[in-house]
Amino acid sequence: MKKYCLIILIFLMLQAAWVYGDKAVHHYSTETDTLTPKEWNAKWIWLGAPEDNTTLMARKTFQFSGQSLARLYISAQTHYQLWINGSFVTRGPARCASHHQSFDILDVQDLLVSGKNLVSVKVHNHGVMSSYYNKQLPGLLVQIDDEKGETIMVSDKSWKVQIDRSWDKRTEWVSGINAANFSGAYNMALFPAWWCRLDFNDSKWQTPTYISAKHWPIKPEVPYAKQKPWYDLIARDLPPLKEFTKRPISILKIQEAPQYAKYPTWGGKKIYDGLLRSIQDTRRPIKHSKVEGVKSFIKDKTPIRVENSYPVSKLQRKPIYHTTIIFDFGKVQDGYPYLSLKGEKKSIIDINYVPYLLDGIFEPSLIMDNFSDCMLLSGKKDRWESQEIRTFRYMSVTFRGDKPFVLDDVGMRVEEYPFIKRGAVSVENEPFVKDIFESTEKTLQGITTDAFTDNFQERRQYVQTSFYASLGNYASYADPYLQRRYLLQAAQDQLPNGHMPMWAPNFVYENVSEYVPGIFEANHFWMLGLRDYLLYTGEKETADGMIENAERCAEFLYRLQRKDHLLYFPPSYWIDWAKIQPGEQSFIINALQLLTFDSHAQTLNWLGYNNKAQKWQKRAQQIREALKTFWSEKDGLFVDNLNKGKKDFSFSEHSNSLAIAAGVANELQAEKIVDAILLNHSSHKMEESTLFNYWVCEALASQGRIRETIDFLKRRYTHMVYDKEIGGSLWEHSNLYVQDKGSRNTDADIKWVGRTWCTSQGENAFPSIILSRYVAGIRAILPGLRKISLHTLSSPYSSFEGEMPTPRGPIKVIRSKGECILELPADTDVVVPAKDIRGLGVSELKINKKVISVASLREDLVFTKQTKILIEWPESEVKQ
């Protein structure tokens, strides 16, 4: 059976392909060996000595005789764009560490013609450690094979290459910790128009150089595709992103931006000055300048004409009134903005981006990181597209020059992960349930490109954030690729001592002291995530392939414990934004340790390693017993810390929720904790959880307080669910005043000046799994949801619908007054707890028309090999 299921899974994944560009078919698979070229003949190429923040333009003409198959393999460090015969095809690769370099596979025969063809590639080398990539050598690798695996074309010294001189490599790195890219500065006069067309004259372009890192003891004379730092090449193992063009839905405002900058034109000592000018004053209404064609621009796509005012002034500085137009794209999206316009040569265009308005005002400095672009016009018609991804809803364009501008088009090339909606929960007369379920989906859409990432600013694939995002994903979309990828990429960077990185991809084999990240509990969340991946996908081969990584990680964590079985001042960890004081022995970090060992034991049992599982179950129980000493009988809560063996008498929702989730609290203690949490918004006895509300909801709902859980979600998230600016995404701290950081309002007395609150998006992507488990009542028991526990009868709502995706098809639950209909995929076992049936308060019920006496019911009901179950009861007897 195990082998049979694996074969089916592999077959389904090998069928996956995405129609991209015009006619190219983009392949991806979890079985990457099946898509690897028969032989790598391509070489890594670049031009000259590697430099940070440079862009390579590369061209290769070749002959094609019309074979039935032409498969193109391509990768680059850091980011590439591909054209074939002048048509844009795709961009990539998926984020990766260079020691497991990702490459893309495309069937491109329908883009080729019989005879002469052209492949054009633009590659931007970041050259710095970022949330997307590592600091490594630049390079481009391309190969085309025919149906027999014979090579048609490769990247080598026969190519023509040129550094893109229109890109100013002196532009500012947005942030070394956050973001993923550079602000852009472009001199359009230096851009080689039509460079990706077959008739372009590249005779003055140069011959590429081969790239390879230093080897001991010698550097190879002939470089190979697999070489340092590209030790291995991995075929794409997740779907390519959807990409489409979107224009703004409206023009928000037209304003004037007086200019007093010291450097009015391109260049000077402060190259980056032009990118900052439009934040000086963008709030003045249009008064001096002329803007024509605005009304028809959005609807009819007719041009906008802009003429700035240069008034005679007695002021020594002679202010110039430049024009700023703010475009609204309707919702926050990831993508590549573009402009098509014409203006006087050396005129300057500044572009700024924000995800939302602040009190209705466009604030270019809203996000801490300066996502901005700047163009120096060529004097001809310029078509510009950012080579760096931006996340925004509003885009401002500032026109700086003394001659008229004609703006033909504005838009963005949107990038989206191809999620497919599969889950749902809705409750009659309680619209918030459906609304927050859909907000989970919007949150996942907002943070996901080629990975689960954090928020608008950071864009890192944090292991911790990805754990929470995966929970929402399993209930909403059931996409198996994203969690698999982050688990594998973290495992690939695991240190020899078992330590897991806090984000992936990372690079820890060299310069270890520089790259070892500092969030200790990433280890715990990687382990918890592995268990969830196996539970919700049933894909045992991948999980089994990482079980040695999990064992090393668990042993690493265990070695840090003291004789009392608790961690004592563990390595740097990050609990929450809440005011939880770290102590010598933290309840939270030790509770995570307990959950980790429990989940590892469960993973081992599912994979058949029962003896190893017993060891970790015993170690988990030792922690559980030790944590019971944190209970304060007087306060009816667990304290946050022990210091020198004494309780600190500080309390948090986080600690006490974990006490329930980890099974530390007994029934009486759990009841007291739940009561305290439900009153905490008025009593403030505990520090509120800010980022990690998942554990609070899990604690409340698991104790049967499901309506109260929905009320809790309302208190924490209503302002986001119904936020029209962000579109319902759960994007900010649930408590804006945590750590006295303040408010979103510009007039707030206390505020975190210059930074948004969009720093908790990924951690908020959990509500849909809570709703699926506790409102719809569908809880997974065995991997692949082959066995579930159905708690629909204990739901406090009498009428609702729920759908939970599984690898074999959806589980659907419909409850209405007096009946529950359950539709199942084949080979799914269902357990209906006797406790839930007795809780209905009825004397008897019918299951598939068979009458069952509730009074005589002693055991849970188990159903096997049924695709539909109908449960009926007399509604008049139900306890209210």
N, C-alpha and C positions, 0 to 999 in steps of 0.2 A: 504493500500500500504506500509506504514511504517513497519508494522509487517511482511508483506510478504518479503520485502527486507532484513530485519534482519534475518529471518529464512534461506534465501538462503545463506547469508554471513556466518552464523554459520555452516551451512551444509558443505560449501566449506572448511572452516578452520578445521572442525573436520575430514575431509578426509585426512588432511595433515599428512604425515608420511615420515620418511627418512630411507632408508635401510642402516644400519650402521654396522661397524664391519664385521663379516662374514654373519650372517643371522638375527641379531637383528633388529627389527623395532622400530624406535625412534619416539615417539608421541609428538605432540605439538598442542596447541590450544589457541585461545583467550577466550574460554569458559572453564576456568581451572577447574571449579567444576566438569565437566563431567569426568575428568580423575583422580580425587582424590580417594585414596583408601577408601573402605567402612569404614574401621577403621584403624587408625594408631596404630600398636602394637610395632613398632620398637622403640629403645631407642638411644639416642645420646651417642656414646662411644668414648673413647680416652684411653691413657695410662698415668697414673700419673698426676701430677700437670701440667697445661697448660704452655708451654714455647713458646716464639716467634721463628719463623723460624725453626720449627721442622717438620719432615716427619714421618708419621705413616704408617706402613705396616700391613694390616689386612687380615686374612683368615678365611673362614668358609666353612666346608664341610657339606653337607646335602643330604638327600634322595629325589629323584624325581621319581614319579610313572608314568610319561608319560602323564600327563593331557593335554587336548587340548589347554590350555592357561597357560602361566606362565608370569606374568607381574611384572617386577622389577622396584621398586621406589628407587631412590638414590639421596642423597644430601650430601654436606660436607662443612665444613668451614676450609680451604679456597678453595682448588682445588683438585679434585680427578682424578684418572685414574682407570678404571675398566677392569678386566680380568675375563673371565668365562672359566673354564677348560683349562687354559693356553693361551687362545686366547684373544688378546686385543679387547675390544669392543668399548669403548668411553671414553671421559673425560668431565668434567663439574664441577659444574653447571654453568649456565649463571650467569654473574655478578649480584649481588643483595645485598641489605641491609638485615641484618639478621632478622629484624622485618617483612620482607616479603621474607622469604628464598625460593629461587628457587629450585625445584627438577626436576629430569628427569624421564621419563617413557619409558620403553623399553619392548617390547614383546620378550622374550628370550627363548621360548620353543624350538626353533630349535637349540639353542646352548647347550641345556641340553641333558643328556642321561638318560635312565632308570636306576636307581640305584644311586650310589654315585657321587656327583658333588661338584665342588669347585668354590666359588666366592672369588676373590682376589682384594683388593683395596689399592691403595697408596694415601695418603692424605698429601699435604703440607700445613701447617698452617703458613700463613704469620705473623699474630699477630700484624700487624701494619696497619695504615690507608694508603690506596694506591688508585690508580686510578681504581682499579678493586673491591676492597673489603674494608670492615670496620675493625677496630680493635675490634675483638670480641673473644669469646671462640672458641677453636678448637672443631671439632666434626665430626663424621661420622654417617650417618643414612641410613640404607638399609632395604628394605622389599620386599619379593616376595609373590604375591597372585595368587591363581588359578582363573579359569573362574567364580567361584561362589563368588569371593571376600574373600575366606577363606585363611588365612595366611599359607604359606609354610615355610618361613624362615624370621628371623628378625635379626637386629644387637642388640646383648645383651651380657651378660657375657659368653656365650658359645663360642664366637669367640676366635681366637688366634691373638695376636697383638705383635708388636715389633717396637721400634723406629729405623728408618733407620740410623744406625751408620756410613754408608758410606757418608752421607751428613753432611758437617761441618756447624753447625748452626751459627758459628762465621763469616760467609761470609758477605760481605758488601751489605747493602741495597742500591740499585742503586740510588734512590733519593726519598726523602720524598714528593716531590711535583710532579715530573715527573715520567715516567715509571710505571711499575706495579710489579716489582719483584726484586729478589736478583741476584747478581752474584753467580755462583755456584762453590763449591769446593767439590770434590768427592774423597774419598779413596776407590778405587775399591777392595782392598783386604778385606774390611769389608762389601762388598755388598753380600747378600745371593743369589747366583746364583740359578736360577730355582725356586725361592720362590713362584711363582704363578702356579707351576705345582702340580698336585694332589699327586704325590709320594714324594713331599718334606717333610722332617721330621721337624715338627714344635713343637715337644714335649717340647722343652726348651723355646718356646715362652710364653708370659705371658697372664694373664687374663685382659681384658679391665676394665676400670673404667667408671662409668656413669658420664655424664657431665650435669650440670645445674647451672645456675647463682644463686646468692643469692636472696632469696625471702623474702619479709616482710609478716608476722613476723617470719616465719620459712622456712627452706629449705625442700622441699618435700622429703620424704623417697624414693619414686619411681618416677623417672623422666619420663616425657612424651615427645612425639615427638614435640608437640606444647607447648613450655615453654619459659621463659626468657633465652636467648635473641631471641629465635626463636618463636616469638609471632604468626606467621602465616606461613603456608607452601603453596607456589604457584606453581602449575604445570607449566612446561615450556611453555611459550607463544610466542616463536619464534623458527624458524627452527634450528636444530643442525648444526654445522659447517661441511663442507666437509673436510675430512682429507685424504691425500694421500702422498706417498713417492716420493721424488724428489732427484736425484743425481746432482752434479755439471755438467755444460756443458763443462767446460774447467778448466785447471790450469793456472792461470794468471801469477804467478811468483814463483820461488823458490829462497829463500834468506837465508842469514846467520844472526843469531842474537847473537853477542858476549855477553857473560854473565859475569857481574861483581857484581851481586847481593850479598848482605851480607849473605842471607840465601839461600843456593843452594838447600836445600831439604825441604820437608814438615815440617811445624811446626815453632817453634821459636816465638820470640816476635811479629813479624809482620806476622800473619797468611796469610794475603791477599797479601803478597809480590809477590808470584808466579803469580798472575793474572796480575800484572803490568809489569812483566819483558819483555814481548814481545813488549812493546812499546819503549824500550830503543834504539834499533837500528835495524830496519827491512829492511834497504835499501841497504845493501851490497849484491852484487851478490854472488852466490854460488862459493866458491873457495877451501875451505879446506875439507868440508864434502862430502859424497857420497850419491847420490839419484838415485835409479834404478827403472825401470818399469813405468816411468811417462807416456810415450806415449800410452801405452796400458791400463792404468788405467781407463781412461774415456770411451774409446770405448769398450774394452773387459772385463772390471771389474777385471783385474788381479791386484795382490797386488803391492804396492810401498814399496821398502826397503830403509830405511834411516839409515845411519851410520854417527854419528857426529865425528868431529875431536877434539882431545884433544892434541894439539901440545905442545912440550917442549918449554918453553918460559923463557926468562930472567926476564920478568916482574914479580914483586912480587905477583901480583894478579892472574897470570896464567889464561889468558882468555880462555874460552871454546867456540867453535864455534857450537852453536846449529842451527838446521835447521828449517826454516819456509816455509811452503807451503801455498799459497793463492789460494783458490778455488773460482770460479765464478759460481753462480747459475742462471745467465741469467737475472734475474729481482728481484726487491725488493719484498719479501714475508714475511708473518708471519708464524712462525712454530717452531718446536722443533728439533734442530740439533742433529745428532748422529754420532758416530764413532765406528768402529769395528777394533781392532788392538791388537798387542801383543808387549810387551817390557819388559825390565828388571824390576824386582820389585822395587818400589819406584822411578822409572823414572817419570818425570813430563811432562804432556801435557797441554799447554796453548792454549785456543781458544778465538779469538777475532772476532768481527763482525762490519761491516760498511755497510750502505745502498748505498754508492757511493764512488768513488775514488776522491781524491783531487789532481788535476793536474796530474792524472794518478798514484798517489801514494796511497797505502793502509795506512791510518792513524788510528790506533786503538783508538786514543783519539778524533776522529772526532766528535762524539756525546758527548755532555756534560756529559751524564750519562754513566757510565762504564759498558756496557753490555759485560761481559766476563765470561768464565768458565775455570776451572782447574781440572785436573785429576791426581791422584797419582796411578800409575798402580799396578796391583796385581802380575804381573809376569806370569799370565796365559792369555788366550785370553779374552780380555775385550770387552764387548758391552755396550757402554755408550749412554744415551740419556738425553738431558737437561730436567729437570722438570719445567723449566721456559721458557716462550715463548720469542722468539727473532725475531727481524725484521731486515732483512739484505739481501744484494745481495752477498757480498763477505765475506768469512770466512777464517781466517788464523789459521793454526794449527802449533804450535811450539813444536818440540821434544827436550826434555832436558834429556840427559842421556849419559853414556859412552858405552852403549851396543847397538846393532842394534835394530831397530824397524821394524815391518811388519804391514803396514796399509792395511787392507782388504777392507774397505768400508768407505765412507763419504756420508752424505746426510742430509735431513731434512724431518720431518713429517709436511708437509704444512697444515695450517689451513686457510680455506676460507669461507666467508659467501656465501650461495648458491644463489647469485643473478641470475636472469634470465633476459636477455636483452629483452626489450619490446619497447623502444623508439628509434627514430633516426631522424636526420635532415641532409640533404646533398643538396648542391647547385652546379649546373653545372658551371664549370669554376671558382669555388671558393673552392678549397679543404680544406682550413683552417677551414671552418664551420664544415665539417664532422670530421676533425682531433681534433678540440677542444671539440666537442661533445663526442668523444670517450675518450678524456683525462679526461673529467668529470667522465666517467665510471671507468677509471683506478684509479682516485683519490678516488672514493668511495670504490673500491676494496682494495686500500692500507690502508685506515683508518678504515675499518670495520672488526671486528671479531664478537663478540656477541653484539656489539653496534656500533653506529656511534661514533668514537673517534676523537681525534685531529690530531696528527701527529706521526712520528716515535718515538719520545721521550716520549711524555706525556701519550698518550693512555687513556686519561680521556674521559668520556662521558659528555662533557660540554653541557649544555642546549643551549648556544649560538652557538657553532660549529654545534650542531645537527640540528639547524634550517636551516643553510645554506646547510648542507649535505642532509637534507630532500628535499629541493628544487630540487637539482640535481637528487635525487632518484626518485621523482615523474615523472620526464620527461624521465629518462633512464630505470628504473626498476619497478617503482610503487609497491615496497615492502611495505606492510602496517604494518609489525610487528615492525620494528626498531623505527619508530617515536612514535608509540603507547607505546612502552616500556619505552622510555626515558621520555615521558610525564607522564606516570603513576608513574615511579620511583621518579621523581621530586615531584609530588603531594604527594606521600607517606611521603616525608620528609619536607613538607611545615610547616613553623613555625606557631604557633597559631595566630600571628599578620598578617599572609598572605604572608610573605616573602618566596620566592622560593630559593632553593639552586642553586649554579652556576654549580654544576655537580651532577650527579646521577649515582650509588647509593651513598647516604650519610647517616649520622646518626645524627639527631638533637634533639632527645628526651632526651638524657642525655649528660652531658658535653657540653652544648649548646655553651658556649663561645669558645670552642676549635674547633668546627666543623662548625660554621656558616660561609659560604664562603663570599668573598668580591666583587664579580662582580655584581653590582647592576642591570645592564641591563639584567641579566639572567631572571629577572621577566618579562621584556618586551618580550624577545624572547620565553619564555614559552607560553605566551599568543598568540603571533603571530603563534607559532607552532601548538597550539591547533586549531586555525582557519584553518590553512592549512591542518591539518589532516582531519578535517571534510570536507573541500572543495574537496580534492583529493581522499578520500576513500568513503565518503558518509556514514561512519559508525557512526550513531548517538548515539547508546547506550553508547559507550565509551566516546564520547564527552559530552553527557548529564550527565554521571557519574562523570565527572570532572568539571561541570559547577559551583558547589559550591566552588571548589578550585579556579577557575578563578575569581569568584566574590570577594572572600576574597583577592586575589592577587591584583585585580584592585582597591579595596577600600584601601588597604595598600599603593599603589602608589598614589592614589588621596589624602590621608591624608598628604602626604609630600609636596603638593603644597602650595604656598603662596596665598595671596589674589589676586595677579595679574595673578593667574592660572598657574604659572610656578614653576618648581622645583628650589630651591635655595640651593646650595651646598648639593646635594643629597649624600647618602652614597657612599662609594667607588665604582667607576665605571671605566671601561676600554674601552676607545673609539676605539683606533687604535694604531698601532705602529708609526703612523705618528706624526709629531711635532705639535699636536693640544694642545694648552695651555688650561687647564681647567679653567673656570671662575666661577663667582658667579652663573650665569645663563647660562648654556650651551645650544646652539641651538640643538646640536645632541641629548643629552639625553632627552630634551623636545620634540623634533620631534619623538623620539621613544615612548615617553609617548602618544603623539597624535595618532600615528599609532596603539598603543596597545588598546586605548579606542575605536578607530574606528573598529578594528578587533574584539574586544570583543562584540561590538554592533552587528556586522554582524553575529557572532556566535550565539548570543542570538536570533536574528531574525530567523535564519535557524532552531533553535530548538523550536521556537514558543513562546519565552519570549519577546514579542514585547514591552511591557510597560517598562521593564528593559532596553531594547535596546535604547529607546528614551533618557533615562537619560544619557547613556554613549555617545550617539551621541552629546548631548548638551555639555557635558564636553569636548569632543574632539574639538568641534567647538570653545570653549572658549580658548583652547590652541592655536588653529590655528590663531585666531585673535591676541593673545598676541605675537606670533612668527613673525607676520608681521612687528613688530617694529624693528626687527633685520636687516631690509633691508637698505643697504647703497646706496642711489640714485647716489652718486658721483662715486662709484666703480661698480655699477651694479651687486652687489652680496650681499648675506646675511653674516653678520659677525658671527664669531664662538661663541662669548660670549657677555653678558652684565655684566659690573662691576659697581656697584652702579648706575645702570640705564644708564650707558654710553657704547657705542659701543667700542669694543677693536680694531677694524679694522684689525683683523687677519682673513684670509679666508681659507677655505678648500673645497676640492672636496666633502668630506663626508657631511658637513653641507648643501651645496648647492644642492647636489643630493637629500638629504632627504627633502629639501624644495619643490622639485618637487614631489617626491614620496608621501609625506604627504599632498599635496594639499595646501601648504602655499603660494607658488609662483603663481601669476597670469600669464596669457598667455605671456604678454610682458616680465615679469621678467624671466619666464622659458626660453624664447628664448635667453635672454642675458646670463643666466647661462649656457645653452648648448653651446653657442658660446665660452664662456670663458673656459669651460672644454675641448673643442676640441682643443683649442690653448694652454692649460696649460702646455703641455710637452715642449713647447718652451718658453712661457712667464713666467712660474713658479709664477704666481700671487697667486695661491692657493696651500696649502700644499696637496700633492698627497695622495690619499687614498692608503693604503698599503695592509691591510688585507680585507677590506670590499668593494671591487670593485663591488659587486652585486648592491649596491645602485646607483653607477655611471652608470652602464649599464642599469639599470631600468629607470633612469632619461633620458638618451639619447634615448633609444629605444621608451619609451612611448611618446616622442615628435616627433616621426616619423623619427629620425635620425638613421636608422637601419644599413645602410652601415657604418656610422661613428662608430656605436657601435662595429661592427666587426673589424674595424681598431683599435679601442681602445683595444679590446681584443688581437689583434695581438701585439700591443706595449707592453702590460703588460705580455703576457703569451707565446709568440713564443719561447723564450729560454727554456721554460719548456716543451711545447708541443712536441718539436723535440729534447729533451734531451735523448740520447740513454742510458745514465747511469741509469736514473730513469725510463725510459720506457714511457715517456709521461705523467706522473702524475703531477698535478699542486701542487707542494710540497713546494715551498719556497715563500719568500716575492717577490711581483712583482717589488719592487724597493729595490735592495740590499743596497743602500746607505741611506736608511731612518734612521734618528737619527745618521748618520755618523757611522753606524755599519759595513759598508765596503762591502767586496766582497768574493766570493767563492775562489778566487785565493790565493795560498799560498804566493805569492809575493806582495800582495796588501799592500799599505802603511797603510791603516786603515782597520782593520778587527777585528771581534769579536773572539779573539783567543780561540781555544779550543772548539768551539761550531759550529754546523752546522746551516744552514739556513732553515732546514726543520721544521719550526715552524708555518706554515700557511696552511697546507694542507686542513683541513676541511673547512675553510672559503672560499677556492677556488673551492668548489664543486658545484658551481651554474650555470656555463655557459649553460648547456643543457636546463634549464628551460627558460633562456632568448631566446635561439634559437627556442624553441618550441612555445613560446608566440609570438615572433616578426618576425622571419623568416618564420616559417610554419604558423604563425598567429592563433594558437589555444589557446584561453584564456577561462579559466573556469569561469562560472557565478554561478552555483548552485552546492551543494554538490554531490559528486560522478560524476562530469562532466556530469550531466544529462541535463545541458543546457550550451552551449558554445557560445562564440562570435567568428566568423570566420573572420580574418583579412588578409586572404591570398591574396586578391585582392590589398591590400595596400602595400604588400611586394615589395621592390625595385628590387627583383630578378625575372626574367621572367621564369626561369626553375629550379624547385627544388622539393624535396620530403620530407615529414615529417610524422612521426608516433607518436602519443601521447597515452599512455596506459590509460585505464579507468578500473574500477572494472568489467565492463561488456564486455570488449574487446577493441581493439584499434580503435582510430580515425586516418584515413589515408588521407593525402592530397597530391595530385600530381598536380603541376602546370607546364604546358608547354606553349609554345607560342599559345595564342588564346583560352586556355581552362583551367579549374580547375576541377578536379575530387575529390569528397569528399566521403569517405566510412565511415559509422557510425555503432556503435552497436545499437541495438534496444532501444527504449525509450530515445532517445537523441534529444533534441531540439536545433536548430541552428539559430543564429541570424547573418545575414549578414548586416553590417552597410551600410545605404544609402550613407554615406559620402565616404566610401571606393569605392562603385560602381561608384559614380560621379567622384571620383579621377582618375579612369581609363581613363577618357576623351573620352569615346565612346558614340555614340548616342543610341545604343541599345545592349542588350545581350539576350542570350537564357539561360533559366534555365530549365533543363529537357525538352528541345525542345520547351518550351513556350517562345515566344518573349516578352521582357519587354522593354518599352521605358524609357530610363534613365531620360530624360527631365521631364517626368510626375511623377517620383519617389519622394515621399515625406517622406516616413517612411522606417524604417529598414525592411528588409525581414525576415520573421520568418518561419522556416520549422519544422514540427513535424511529428513523426512517419515515417521517411524516412531513409532508410539505405544506399542510394546512391544519390548524387546530382551532376549533371553535369552542369557546368556554361561555356558558350561559348561566345566569343566576337570577333569582327573583329580586329585582331592584328594590322593591318595597321593604325588603328585609335588611338592606345594606346599612351598616352603621354610618351615621352622619358625623 
